[in-house]
Amino acid sequence: MDKGSIHIYCGEGKGKTTAAIGQGIQEASQGRSVIIIQFMKERNAEAVGFVQRLEPEIKLFRFQKAEEAFEDLPDAEKAEEIKNLKNALNFARKVLVTEECDVLILDEVLGLVEAGVIEAEELRALFEAKGEYTSLILTGIYPAKEIWQYADEVTEMVTAYKADSSGQ
C-alpha cells in the first residue's frame, strides 16, 4: 500500500475542487475508499447528485444547513453555521484517527482560517491525526501558507489570462 500524502489546492484560480475530486476518482478507481467533506460552499444540487452516484467508493458529507455559501449569510445564520462547520471538522478528525478511508478530501476547508472560524494550527493538527497510509487533500481560495511546510505538495491555482466579454 502506498504511503499517504498531504496535498493542498489553493488560490484564486478555478479548478481546485475539480482537481481534488479528480484525484479522488482516480484513487477510487484503484480500489481506495474516498470521503469528501464540503465546507463553506453553496449547495449545488447537480454536483452533489453526481458525486452521490459514485457511492459507495466516494462518499460526500456536508454539515452546513444553509443553501447559500457561508460568506453570503447574515451574521445570525453565520453563528449557527460555525457550529456546523466545527462539527464537520471534528468529523474529519474522527475519520482520520479511525482511518475510515484511504483518501479524505476537505473541500474549501482553508476558508475556515480566512473566515476566522479556526486557526491554521487546527489544520496542522489534522495532519498529525492522519494515518501513515491515508492521503489528505485540502482546498480553498485562501492559500494558508502557514501550513505549506507540512504538506507534501501544494498546487496554487492562478488565473493568468481572462478574456473580456467580447472574447478577446
MOHU-V122925 format. One record per residue. N is the residue number from 1. SS is DSSP state (~ for helix, > for strand, _ for the rest). PHI is phi in radians with two decimals (NA if undefined). PSI is psi in radians with two decimals (NA if undefined). Layout:
N&SS&PHI&PSI ; N&SS&PHI&PSI
This chain:
1&_&NA&2.43 ; 2&_&-1.26&2.57 ; 3&_&-1.22&2.44 ; 4&_&-1.23&2.81 ; 5&_&-2.38&2.98 ; 6&>&-2.11&2.14 ; 7&>&-2.20&2.31 ; 8&>&-1.98&2.22 ; 9&>&-1.94&2.03 ; 10&>&-2.47&3.03 ; 11&_&2.03&2.97 ; 12&_&-1.31&-0.38 ; 13&_&-1.23&2.84 ; 14&_&-1.43&2.76 ; 15&_&1.87&0.03 ; 16&~&-1.13&-0.91 ; 17&~&-1.13&-0.72 ; 18&~&-1.05&-0.76 ; 19&~&-1.13&-0.75 ; 20&~&-1.13&-0.79 ; 21&~&-1.17&-0.67 ; 22&~&-1.05&-0.73 ; 23&~&-1.11&-0.69 ; 24&~&-1.10&-0.73 ; 25&~&-1.11&-0.74 ; 26&~&-1.06&-0.76 ; 27&~&-1.14&-0.74 ; 28&~&-1.09&-0.61 ; 29&~&-1.18&-0.29 ; 30&_&-1.75&0.24 ; 31&_&1.55&0.14 ; 32&_&-1.59&2.54 ; 33&_&-1.51&2.47 ; 34&>&-2.27&2.35 ; 35&>&-2.13&2.33 ; 36&>&-2.00&2.26 ; 37&>&-2.07&2.15 ; 38&>&-1.64&2.41 ; 39&_&-2.18&2.46 ; 40&_&1.06&0.24 ; 41&_&-1.81&2.65 ; 42&_&-1.24&2.67 ; 43&_&-1.30&2.16 ; 44&_&-1.99&1.75 ; 45&~&-1.01&-0.69 ; 46&~&-1.16&-0.81 ; 47&~&-1.15&-0.76 ; 48&~&-1.08&-0.77 ; 49&~&-1.06&-0.70 ; 50&~&-1.11&-0.86 ; 51&~&-1.11&-0.66 ; 52&~&-1.10&-0.46 ; 53&_&-1.24&-0.25 ; 54&_&-1.52&-0.03 ; 55&_&-1.18&2.57 ; 56&_&-1.60&-0.07 ; 57&_&-1.15&-0.64 ; 58&>&-2.18&2.15 ; 59&>&-1.99&2.38 ; 60&>&-1.96&2.31 ; 61&>&-2.19&2.44 ; 62&>&-2.43&2.12 ; 63&_&-1.69&-0.29 ; 64&_&-1.19&2.48 ; 65&_&-1.63&-0.56 ; 66&_&-1.23&2.60 ; 67&_&-1.38&-0.52 ; 68&_&-1.43&2.83 ; 69&_&-1.16&2.63 ; 70&~&-0.92&-0.82 ; 71&~&-1.16&-0.29 ; 72&~&-1.60&-0.03 ; 73&_&-1.47&2.60 ; 74&_&-1.17&2.75 ; 75&~&-0.97&-0.68 ; 76&~&-1.09&-0.70 ; 77&~&-1.29&-0.57 ; 78&~&-1.05&-0.71 ; 79&~&-1.04&-0.73 ; 80&~&-1.18&-0.74 ; 81&~&-1.17&-0.52 ; 82&~&-1.03&-0.70 ; 83&~&-1.07&-0.76 ; 84&~&-1.13&-0.71 ; 85&~&-1.14&-0.67 ; 86&~&-1.19&-0.62 ; 87&~&-1.09&-0.70 ; 88&~&-1.10&-0.71 ; 89&~&-1.15&-0.69 ; 90&~&-1.12&-0.67 ; 91&~&-1.10&-0.75 ; 92&~&-1.03&-0.77 ; 93&~&-1.05&-0.77 ; 94&~&-1.09&-0.76 ; 95&~&-1.03&-0.74 ; 96&~&-1.21&-0.79 ; 97&~&-1.14&-0.69 ; 98&~&-1.55&-0.03 ; 99&_&0.92&0.86 ; 100&_&-1.24&-0.29 ; 101&_&-2.57&2.92 ; 102&_&-1.53&-0.55 ; 103&>&-2.33&2.21 ; 104&>&-2.05&2.12 ; 105&>&-1.87&2.12 ; 106&>&-1.87&1.60 ; 107&>&-1.37&2.10 ; 108&_&1.18&0.37 ; 109&_&-1.17&-0.49 ; 110&_&-1.10&-0.44 ; 111&~&-1.14&-0.37 ; 112&~&-1.10&-0.62 ; 113&~&-1.23&-0.83 ; 114&~&-1.06&-0.65 ; 115&_&-1.40&-0.10 ; 116&_&1.38&0.25 ; 117&_&-1.28&-0.67 ; 118&_&-2.42&2.96 ; 119&_&-1.67&2.70 ; 120&~&-1.00&-0.52 ; 121&~&-1.02&-0.56 ; 122&~&-1.19&-0.56 ; 123&~&-1.22&-0.74 ; 124&~&-1.05&-0.62 ; 125&~&-1.10&-0.56 ; 126&~&-1.12&-0.65 ; 127&~&-1.04&-0.71 ; 128&~&-1.26&-0.44 ; 129&~&-1.37&-0.35 ; 130&_&-1.30&2.54 ; 131&_&-1.27&2.88 ; 132&_&-1.04&-0.57 ; 133&_&-1.81&0.09 ; 134&_&-1.61&2.35 ; 135&>&-1.71&2.48 ; 136&>&-2.19&2.23 ; 137&>&-2.14&2.21 ; 138&>&-2.04&2.46 ; 139&>&-2.26&2.80 ; 140&>&2.81&2.73 ; 141&_&-1.17&-0.80 ; 142&_&-1.07&2.25 ; 143&_&-1.29&-0.42 ; 144&_&0.86&0.84 ; 145&~&-1.02&-0.38 ; 146&~&-1.15&-0.22 ; 147&~&-2.00&0.01 ; 148&~&-1.00&-0.65 ; 149&~&-1.09&-0.34 ; 150&~&-1.64&-0.16 ; 151&_&-1.56&2.71 ; 152&_&-1.43&-0.53 ; 153&>&-2.66&2.43 ; 154&>&-2.22&2.24 ; 155&>&-2.02&2.02 ; 156&>&-1.76&2.05 ; 157&_&-1.50&2.26 ; 158&_&-2.27&2.64 ; 159&_&-1.70&1.86 ; 160&_&-1.43&-0.50 ; 161&_&-2.62&2.43 ; 162&_&-2.42&2.11 ; 163&_&-1.18&2.59 ; 164&_&-1.34&-3.13 ; 165&_&-1.11&-0.34 ; 166&_&-1.51&0.00 ; 167&_&1.52&0.18 ; 168&_&-1.89&NA
